[in-house]
Amino acid sequence: MPVTDALALLRPLGLLVDGPVRWGEPVAARGPGLYVIEMVEPLAAVPIDGPAVAAWIERAPSLLLDGRRPTQGELHQYLASFWLAETTVLYVGQAPRSVAGRIAAQRATPLGARRPFSGGHWLRTLRGEERWRVWWTEADAFEEYADALFTAFAERLADAADALPAGGPVLPFGNMESVTDGPRAHGITGGLIDDTAGAGPARAPVAAKRARAAAKPRRSPAPSSRAGRLGTAVTREPAPVHLSAEGLAKARAELHDLTVVTRPEVIARVASARQLGDLRENAEYQSAREEQSFLEGRVATLESMLRNARVIEATGAPEVSLGSHVVVESDGETRTFELVGSTEADPVAGRISDRSPVGNALMGKRAGDSVTVRLPAGEVSYRILEVT
């Protein structure tokens, strides 16, 4: 069975996918959306962290497995029974306000703690965080897109589901529930507690700082501050979306098809389903509304993309830039990369974004230069042979 990875799930959604970055590095996504945490390669054996599981049991005295207090070995074995060796995907997360903020809150939450955000807390039972990476996309209709991801995940791993404990949907290891199919039955209760142990000493300085700040007289912002010279907020210019001429044409064609053909069809289905009765128990209506929300999210994404589109044009310069084709050598093997915007990135096909680790390292370099890139799997060195 082919390995299911993050890009295989995200690309069919038609969203602007960004990443990857190593787990723990900053994520440049301040708006709402969703993100996927995955390993760089699938693992047949589940990497359960025994000491972390033991500490979890000790920290959460209310933790029960099927109604009784488990031993470390029992909990270890039970967690391992949810492992899916056919996928690299560990967790699909949703962010109602900020993708970067949600990821930061997740990383700051110890195993067993309810706050600041306990989503995906099973991930804390695993070893090997240094080999994880994050992909993300900003989107207002994040629930609909997350539901599509969970559905695609379950379909791709339907055969592997037979080996899982019974009950609930097929989900990545770190997810406890899907958007529409509800929680999976895992039998662990009392595993999350409102434990603030160790947080007390850290809070006192924060409170003191706030008190001192409140006591200070407020000063008007300097003319060079973010408030601007007239005291009004400064509007940030939207980031340009770099597209090839082919990519621009495809985006325009897709938008035309969605607005002229698909949108009227979906609106008609919503109207038809509304006639069938009580909307709270009307599955056809709910399905049509989800499809409509998904559609409008994609339309908004395409419209924003086209408003801020910048067509990539080959400059013929000797330095690597957007649109360049770069032949590199690494460990005796040669590869050709095409530098594109993040919208059209396809690492498997050699089309890499200028914001990716490799693409960013190559930008501005010439034939004969060498670069070393820090990737989740370790450092990789490339020597540039040709730039066209």
C-alpha positions as MATLAB code, in Angstrom:
seq = 'MPVTDALALLRPLGLLVDGPVRWGEPVAARGPGLYVIEMVEPLAAVPIDGPAVAAWIERAPSLLLDGRRPTQGELHQYLASFWLAETTVLYVGQAPRSVAGRIAAQRATPLGARRPFSGGHWLRTLRGEERWRVWWTEADAFEEYADALFTAFAERLADAADALPAGGPVLPFGNMESVTDGPRAHGITGGLIDDTAGAGPARAPVAAKRARAAAKPRRSPAPSSRAGRLGTAVTREPAPVHLSAEGLAKARAELHDLTVVTRPEVIARVASARQLGDLRENAEYQSAREEQSFLEGRVATLESMLRNARVIEATGAPEVSLGSHVVVESDGETRTFELVGSTEADPVAGRISDRSPVGNALMGKRAGDSVTVRLPAGEVSYRILEVT';
ca = [
       0.000    0.000    0.000;
       1.416    3.457   -0.877;
       2.396    5.574    2.084;
      -0.122    8.312    2.902;
       1.662   11.615    3.529;
       0.597   15.185    4.256;
       0.919   16.488    0.695;
      -1.146   13.614   -0.677;
      -3.977   14.740    1.602;
      -3.570   18.507    1.260;
      -3.033   18.953   -2.473;
      -6.492   17.762   -3.607;
      -8.048   20.539   -1.489;
      -6.689   23.136   -3.916;
      -5.395   25.397   -1.142;
      -2.146   27.347   -0.839;
      -0.050   24.813    1.071;
       3.046   26.106    2.820;
       5.967   24.379    4.476;
       7.405   22.203    5.578;
       9.307   23.428    8.620;
      10.814   21.327   11.349;
       8.563   20.809   14.345;
       9.468   23.568   16.779;
      10.531   26.144   14.194;
       8.389   29.259   13.590;
       5.361   28.934   11.302;
       4.550   32.015    9.206;
       0.746   31.787    9.393;
      -1.080   34.349   11.524;
      -4.600   33.708   10.231;
      -7.046   30.823   10.726;
      -6.522   27.545    8.905;
      -5.313   24.018    9.400;
      -2.007   22.230    9.703;
      -0.624   18.714    9.453;
       2.155   17.256   11.597;
       3.970   14.338   10.002;
       7.146   12.289   10.238;
       9.737   12.503    7.475;
       9.311    8.767    6.873;
       6.876    6.063    8.014;
       7.800    3.841   10.945;
       6.661    0.256   11.246;
       7.326    0.191   14.996;
       5.532    2.754   17.138;
       8.095    5.021   18.884;
       6.370    5.160   22.288;
       8.400    7.074   24.903;
       8.256    4.803   27.972;
       9.441    7.383   30.540;
       6.926    9.939   29.206;
       4.074    7.427   29.597;
       5.203    6.606   33.159;
       5.353   10.311   34.026;
       1.864   10.798   32.556;
       0.388    8.091   34.791;
       2.070    9.594   37.834;
       1.034   13.159   37.001;
      -2.619   12.273   36.337;
      -3.863   10.172   39.269;
      -7.340   10.151   37.701;
      -6.096    8.412   34.522;
      -7.956    5.150   33.890;
      -7.914    2.610   31.062;
     -11.247    0.845   30.628;
     -12.207    1.897   34.125;
      -9.099    0.845   36.026;
      -5.660    2.203   36.777;
      -3.197    0.937   34.104;
       0.434    0.004   34.516;
       3.031    1.692   32.333;
       3.283   -1.433   30.187;
      -0.469   -1.717   29.716;
      -0.853    1.922   28.670;
       2.218    1.659   26.443;
       0.803   -1.396   24.676;
      -2.652    0.154   24.308;
      -1.330    3.380   22.772;
       0.747    1.318   20.352;
      -2.397   -0.464   19.146;
      -3.556    2.778   17.467;
      -0.370    3.110   15.374;
      -0.715    3.171   11.579;
       2.525    2.155    9.877;
       1.209    3.034    6.396;
       1.214    6.798    6.990;
       3.605    9.553    7.997;
       0.722   11.763    9.173;
       0.527   12.131   12.954;
      -2.015   14.905   13.497;
      -4.408   17.201   11.636;
      -4.996   20.435   13.534;
      -7.469   23.279   13.168;
      -6.845   26.899   14.109;
      -9.909   29.177   14.433;
      -7.770   32.307   14.860;
      -4.063   31.733   14.220;
      -2.247   28.672   12.888;
       1.037   29.864   14.400;
      -0.615   30.585   17.751;
      -2.371   27.228   17.902;
       0.847   25.310   17.111;
       2.760   27.310   19.731;
       0.070   26.550   22.336;
       0.149   22.856   21.449;
       3.917   22.705   21.858;
       3.718   24.498   25.217;
       1.274   21.963   26.707;
       2.877   19.128   28.713;
       1.514   15.611   28.396;
      -1.570   15.315   30.584;
      -2.166   19.058   30.970;
      -5.410   20.523   29.694;
      -4.011   23.993   28.987;
      -2.993   25.970   27.033;
      -4.129   23.503   24.313;
      -4.347   19.753   24.727;
      -5.149   18.892   21.099;
      -2.983   16.037   19.909;
      -1.627   15.373   23.401;
      -0.981   11.712   22.498;
       1.895   13.020   20.373;
       3.698   13.730   23.632;
       3.869    9.988   24.237;
       6.135    9.575   21.200;
       9.881    9.849   20.737;
      11.552   11.432   17.712;
      10.105   14.977   17.560;
      13.305   16.064   15.824;
      12.139   14.109   12.764;
       8.722   15.731   12.544;
       7.689   18.532   10.219;
       4.675   20.779    9.734;
       2.686   21.748    6.648;
      -0.031   24.371    6.872;
      -2.582   26.393    4.947;
      -4.546   29.469    5.906;
      -8.293   29.195    5.229;
     -11.469   30.548    6.805;
     -13.449   27.366    6.068;
     -10.989   25.315    8.109;
     -13.611   22.931    9.531;
     -14.802   21.887    6.077;
     -11.241   21.401    4.851;
     -10.331   19.451    7.992;
     -13.356   17.209    7.446;
     -12.170   16.595    3.877;
      -8.716   15.674    5.197;
     -10.120   13.226    7.754;
     -12.346   11.653    5.110;
      -9.458   11.244    2.654;
      -7.255    9.836    5.429;
      -9.843    7.213    6.389;
     -10.417    6.223    2.756;
      -6.700    5.776    2.064;
      -6.192    3.665    5.188;
      -9.429    1.675    5.091;
      -7.564   -1.646    4.819;
      -5.321   -0.854    7.794;
      -8.335   -0.025    9.957;
      -8.991   -3.726   10.580;
      -5.992   -3.861   12.895;
      -7.176   -0.910   15.037;
      -9.168   -1.242   18.269;
     -12.871   -1.152   17.440;
     -14.875    2.026   17.758;
     -14.835    5.442   16.165;
     -13.395    6.767   12.906;
      -9.942    6.022   11.456;
      -7.778    8.966   12.496;
      -4.103    9.981   12.665;
      -2.438    8.832   15.886;
      -2.679   12.234   17.588;
      -6.335   12.997   16.771;
      -9.061   12.015   19.221;
     -12.025   12.944   17.006;
     -12.967   14.072   13.513;
     -15.144   17.023   12.565;
     -18.289   15.097   11.628;
     -17.735   11.453   12.647;
     -17.239   12.194   16.331;
     -14.688   10.795   18.795;
     -13.040    7.424   18.557;
     -13.468    5.032   21.443;
     -10.099    4.747   23.170;
     -11.081    3.825   26.722;
      -8.692    6.304   28.379;
     -10.366    8.659   30.846;
      -9.046   11.224   33.295;
      -5.882   11.706   31.288;
      -6.193   15.494   31.157;
      -6.016   17.528   34.347;
      -5.983   21.218   35.215;
      -2.551   20.864   36.729;
      -0.678   24.155   37.126;
       2.190   22.677   39.109;
       5.342   24.473   38.273;
       3.474   27.402   36.780;
       3.194   29.407   40.005;
       6.718   30.852   40.074;
       6.408   31.868   36.432;
       3.153   33.738   36.982;
       4.326   36.047   39.743;
       6.865   37.906   37.558;
       4.275   38.223   34.802;
       1.752   39.728   37.209;
       4.388   42.083   38.541;
       5.313   43.216   35.048;
       1.669   43.901   34.242;
       1.238   45.882   37.458;
       4.321   47.988   36.706;
       3.149   48.547   33.158;
      -0.280   49.687   34.352;
       1.316   52.133   36.780;
       3.427   53.802   34.115;
       1.993   56.899   32.406;
       0.936   56.164   28.846;
       2.866   57.888   26.110;
       1.635   58.714   22.662;
       3.220   56.576   19.980;
       6.156   58.042   18.125;
       5.551   59.059   14.508;
       7.559   56.075   13.331;
       5.496   53.532   15.306;
       2.984   51.119   13.848;
       0.173   53.543   14.654;
       1.412   55.825   11.872;
       2.002   59.601   11.859;
      -1.690   60.463   12.095;
      -2.483   57.909   14.796;
      -4.266   55.558   12.420;
      -3.487   51.889   11.970;
      -1.051   50.995    9.237;
      -2.513   48.493    6.769;
      -0.099   45.755    5.824;
       0.226   45.150    2.102;
      -0.805   41.610    1.153;
       2.098   39.370    0.224;
       2.462   38.768   -3.524;
       1.547   35.336   -4.874;
       4.157   34.269   -7.406;
       2.732   32.260  -10.307;
       4.005   31.045  -13.631;
       2.011   32.109  -16.692;
       0.642   28.555  -16.837;
      -0.308   28.638  -13.157;
      -2.055   31.995  -13.585;
      -4.109   30.657  -16.497;
      -5.077   27.538  -14.535;
      -6.180   29.625  -11.542;
      -8.325   31.869  -13.734;
      -9.893   28.867  -15.464;
     -10.668   27.164  -12.157;
     -12.240   30.329  -10.726;
     -14.402   30.738  -13.817;
     -15.578   27.124  -13.604;
     -16.362   27.374   -9.889;
     -18.306   30.638  -10.128;
     -20.076   30.108  -13.464;
     -20.755   26.354  -13.401;
     -20.306   24.824   -9.940;
     -21.695   27.597   -7.721;
     -25.187   27.671   -9.327;
     -25.349   23.873   -9.118;
     -24.471   23.866   -5.411;
     -26.934   26.670   -4.641;
     -29.640   24.668   -6.387;
     -28.791   21.573   -4.309;
     -28.967   23.588   -1.081;
     -32.367   25.002   -2.071;
     -33.662   21.564   -3.038;
     -32.434   19.926    0.164;
     -34.024   22.679    2.254;
     -37.425   21.495    1.043;
     -36.969   18.042    2.595;
     -37.857   18.952    6.172;
     -36.266   19.609    9.555;
     -32.827   21.054    8.809;
     -31.356   19.697   12.059;
     -31.912   16.106   10.892;
     -31.591   16.744    7.180;
     -28.393   14.982    6.103;
     -28.723   16.079    2.469;
     -29.045   19.695    3.521;
     -26.029   19.502    5.841;
     -23.987   17.851    3.088;
     -25.002   20.517    0.566;
     -24.142   23.318    2.992;
     -20.735   21.792    3.695;
     -20.116   21.562   -0.043;
     -21.177   25.193   -0.428;
     -18.844   26.317    2.368;
     -15.981   24.328    0.851;
     -16.688   25.884   -2.547;
     -16.821   29.448   -1.238;
     -13.588   28.910    0.660;
     -11.848   27.836   -2.534;
     -13.355   30.746   -4.484;
     -12.098   33.197   -1.851;
      -8.640   31.624   -2.007;
      -8.480   31.898   -5.803;
      -9.758   35.487   -5.814;
      -7.141   36.499   -3.256;
      -4.465   34.661   -5.227;
      -5.352   36.435   -8.476;
      -5.616   39.854   -6.819;
      -2.068   39.525   -5.551;
      -0.600   37.500   -8.418;
       2.859   38.328   -9.733;
       3.819   36.441  -12.891;
       7.233   34.797  -12.730;
       9.364   35.722  -15.704;
      12.758   34.215  -16.488;
      15.402   36.944  -16.170;
      18.335   35.132  -17.763;
      20.499   36.316  -14.874;
      23.278   34.022  -13.635;
      21.888   34.122  -10.078;
      19.148   31.750   -8.943;
      15.776   33.484   -8.801;
      12.104   32.640   -9.179;
      11.654   30.861  -12.507;
      15.218   29.514  -12.576;
      16.040   25.907  -13.374;
      18.940   24.805  -11.194;
      21.021   21.668  -11.694;
      22.675   20.583   -8.448;
      24.893   17.736   -7.293;
      24.581   16.049   -3.908;
      26.419   12.883   -2.846;
      27.360   12.130   -6.440;
      23.799   12.431   -7.762;
      22.425   15.290   -9.867;
      18.979   16.798   -9.618;
      17.176   19.654  -11.332;
      15.024   22.069   -9.361;
      12.646   24.675  -10.711;
      12.128   27.654   -8.375;
       8.425   28.495   -8.156;
       6.023   30.236   -5.791;
       4.552   28.202   -2.922;
       1.249   27.854   -4.809;
       2.814   25.691   -7.520;
       5.368   23.835   -5.421;
       5.584   20.085   -6.040;
       8.777   18.692   -4.461;
       8.261   15.237   -5.992;
       8.331   16.819   -9.482;
      11.331   19.019   -8.602;
       9.279   22.236   -8.371;
      10.329   23.819   -5.081;
       9.206   27.025   -3.435;
      11.573   29.903   -2.811;
      10.320   29.736    0.796;
      11.270   26.082    1.265;
      14.575   25.351    3.022;
      16.316   24.207   -0.200;
      14.774   26.926   -2.373;
      15.636   29.662    0.101;
      19.245   28.451    0.322;
      19.626   28.424   -3.477;
      18.166   31.896   -4.079;
      20.813   34.376   -5.227;
      23.518   31.735   -5.719;
      25.442   31.029   -8.964;
      26.909   28.035  -10.750;
      29.902   26.787   -8.769;
      28.468   27.843   -5.383;
      27.755   25.298   -2.662;
      25.031   25.431   -0.024;
      24.257   23.328    3.029;
      20.611   22.960    4.003;
      19.294   21.814    7.359;
      16.404   19.414    6.675;
      14.340   17.253    9.046;
      16.403   14.220    7.988;
      19.688   16.067    8.632;
      22.043   18.421    6.795;
      22.330   18.085    3.012;
      24.954   19.835    0.858;
      24.344   20.850   -2.757;
      26.837   22.107   -5.356;
      25.253   24.212   -8.103;
      26.263   22.991  -11.549;
      24.065   25.115  -13.805;
      21.521   27.945  -13.612;
      19.180   28.655  -16.545;
];
